[in-house]
Amino acid sequence: MMDQYNTFEIRDLNFYYGTTLALSQINMDIRANRVTALIGPSGCGKSTFLRCLNRMNDTIPGTRLEGQVSLEGKDIYKGDLDLAELRQTVGMVFQKPNPFPKSIFDNVAFGPRVLGLIKHKRDLADVVEKSLRRAALWDDVKDSLNNDAFGLSLGQQQRLCIARVLAVNAKVILMDEPCSALDPIDTGRIEGLIRELRERYTIVIVTHNMQQAARVSDRTGLFWLGELIEFNPTDKLFTNPDHELTESYITGRMG
C-alpha cells in the first residue's frame, strides 16, 4: 500500500443552492488508498458534498461554492482546470446502475476510446479485461462480452459501472449509495470489491447504512443539517464518538 498522504484537502467549504446554504464550514482531509464513508440523515448534505469533489454540482444552475477543495495539492475550483480530466481522475458510481445502451465490452471501452487512451485495438481488449477483473466481473461475462449490458443483473450492472470508472485510469472513486438498489448478496459483493479496490484507489462512499460504513470504511464523517459534526477513524466514531449528537444518531435516538 502507498505511503499515506491526503488525496483531497477541503478547507472552509460553504456551498449554496441559490441563497440556501447547503454546506457550512466543512473541513476534511481524505487520505489516499483509504475508504472514507459519509453518513447522516437524508437531506443533510452528504451527496452534495460528494459532488463537490468532482464539480458535478456545476451542472446545477445557481449553485456556488466558497472555500477550497484541493486534489493532490491543486485547488480544483481555481484556474483553468480541465473538467473532463478532473472527472476522469475522480470517477463516480451512482445509486442506480447506469450502463450505456451498448454491449458489455463497449461500456468499458467507451471511456478509453473517447479520451484517446488506447492506440491499438489489442490494447483496448487488455484494458477491458483488466478493468472487468478489478471489478470482480470478468468471470461472469468473459464469454458474453458482446451481449447487451442491460441483460446483466443489477449487481452485475453496478460492477460494470465500476469497471467503466477503472478503465479511464481514475485515482478516486466516488460512490453515492452504490448498494441502495441491490439485494444483500450483491451488496456483499460490492462491499468486498470496495475493500479490494482501496489497495489501488481512494474511495469516498455515501451510505445510509451505518453497518455498511462500519464494515468497509477506514474513516467516517457524520453530516447533520449541512455541517460535518464529526470525522474520525470508523472504529472510534462508532464505539467512542466525540460528540453527543453522533452517539444519538448511531444508536437510533435521533435521525
N, C-alpha and C positions, 0 to 999 in steps of 0.2 A: 504494500500500500504506500502511496505517496506520503512524503512529509506533509504535516498539516499546515495549511495556510487558508486564508479566507478567500473563497471564490467571490462572494458578494460582501460588501460593507454598506449598510444602509444607515444614514445619519439624518436625524431630524426630519423624517419624511412626513409631509402632510399631503393628503390627496383629496381633491374636490370633484364632486359631480355638480357642475354649475356653482351655486353658492353653498351647497351642502358639504360640510366637512365629513368625509367618509373614513379617513385615516388620520390619526393625530399623533405627531411626535414619535414615530416608530424608529427605534434604533436596534439594529441586529447585525451580527456577523454570522454568515453562513459558511461553514467550513467545507473545504474540498473533500471529496470522497467520503462524505457522510450523508446520512438521511436526516433531514430536518422536517418535522411534522408541525403543521399548523392546525390547532383545534379551537373550538369555540362554537357558540350557538349560531344558527342561521342569521345572516344579515350583519355579522359582527365585523366584516372586512377581510376575512381570510382570502377569498378568491380575488377580491380587488387588489390586495397586496401581492398575491401571486402574479397577477397580470402586470403589475408594475415592474417585475423583474425581466420581462421581455417586451415591455412597452405595448402590450396588446390593448391597454386602455386608450391608447392614442386613437383607436378607431371609433371611439365613442365621442360624439360632439359635446363640447362644453366642459370636458374634463381638464383638470390642471393639477400639476404636481409641484410641490416645493420640497427643498432638501436635496439630498444626494443619494444616488444609487450607483455604486461603483462595482464593476465587474473586472476582477483581476487588476484593480488599481485605476481603471478608466471609468469616469462618470458617463453612464450611458444616456444621460439626458443633456449632455453638453456637446457642442461642436458639431462636426459634420458626420455623425455616426451613420453607418450603413445599416438600416433597419433589417434588410434581408440577411445580412451577415450576422446581426445580433440574434435573429430568430433561428438561424441555422445553428449557432453556438448554444442557444438556450431554447431547446425544443419543448413542446408542450403536449401532454396527453390529457384528454378531456373526460368528463363524466361518462358520456355516452360514446362508445366506439364510433369513429367516423372514417371508415375506409373509403377510398375513392371507388367509383364505379368502374373498376378495372380488374385485371387479373391479380392474383396474389403477387406474382413476380413484378408486375408493373407498378403496384402500390409501393413496393420497397425501392424499385429502380427509379421512380419518378423524381425524387429529390436530386440524386446524383446526376441524372440526365439534365435536368433543368439548370442546375448550378454548374454544369460542366466539370464535374469532379472526376469523370471517368473518360479515358481516351480510347480504350479498346473494349470491344464487346465482351471478351473473355474476362476482363477485369470487372465488368458490371455484374456478371454472374457470380464472381467471387464475393463481391460486396453484398449482394443479395443473400447469398448463403451465410456469410459471416454474421450479417445483421439478424437473420432469422434464427441462427444458432444462439446468439446472445440473448435473443428474446424468448428462448425456450420454445420455439415454434417449428424449427426445421424438421424434426422427426414427424410432426403431424402433417406437414404439407409438401415434403420433398418430392412426392410423386404426383402432386396436383398443382404445380406452380402456375399453370395456365388457366386454372379454374377461377371463376368469379369470386372475389373476396367476400361478397355478401353470402356465399354459401357456407362460410365458417360460422361456428358458434360465436356467441357474444364474447366469451372469454378469449377465444382464438382471435377474434377481430381486435380486441384490445391489445393483445400481444403483437399483432400485426402493426397496429399503430405505434407501439413502442419500437418495433423493428424499423419502422419508417423514420423515426427520430434518429435512431442509431446510425442509419445508412448515410446521413449527411455529416457525420463526424461531430455530433453535438458533444459538448462538455458538461452541460447541465440538462437535467430532465425535470420539468415542472409537471406535477400530476395533480389535477383538480378532481378529487373524489373518483379515482380511477376504478374503484370496485363497486360503486353505488348501484350499477345495473347488473352486477354479476351474482351468481349463486355462490354458496360457501366454498365449493370445490374450486371454482375458478378464482375466487378471491384468494384462497390459499396459494394457488399457483402464482398469481401476481405478487403476493407478498414475498414468496420465495424468490421470485425474479428480482424484486427490489433489493433484497439482501445480497444477491449475487452482483447486481449491477453497480452497487456502491464501491466495488473494488476499482471501477474504471470511471465512474461518473459521480457528479454531485447531484443529489436528488432532493427536491422540495415537494412535499405532499400535503395537500389539504384533505382532511378527513373529518367526518362527523363521528367516526367510530374510534372512541378512545382506546379500546382494546387493540385496534389496529395500530394506532400511534405507538402504543407501548411495545408492540411486537416488532415493529420494523424500524423505528427511528432511534437516532443517537441523541438528538436534542429535540425538545418540543416547546412550542410557543403557544400561549393561550391568548386569543384575541377576545375582546369584550367591548362592544359599542365603539369600535374603531380604534381602540387602544390595545397595545401589547402589554398585558397585565404581568406576564411572567415568561421568561425564556431561560430554560435551564436544561442540563442533562436529563434525559427522559426518566431515568430511574429516580432521580431526585424529585422531579416535578410530580410524579405520581405517588411517591411514598413520603416525601417530606417537603412539600411546597413552601415557598417563602411567603405566599400571600393567602389570606383567608378566603378570598374570592376563588382562587384556584382550587383550594380544598373543597369549597362548597360546590363548585362545578363538577369536579371529578367524582365526588361522592353522590351527586344527583340532587343535592339540596337546592341548587339553582340551575337555571337553564333548561 
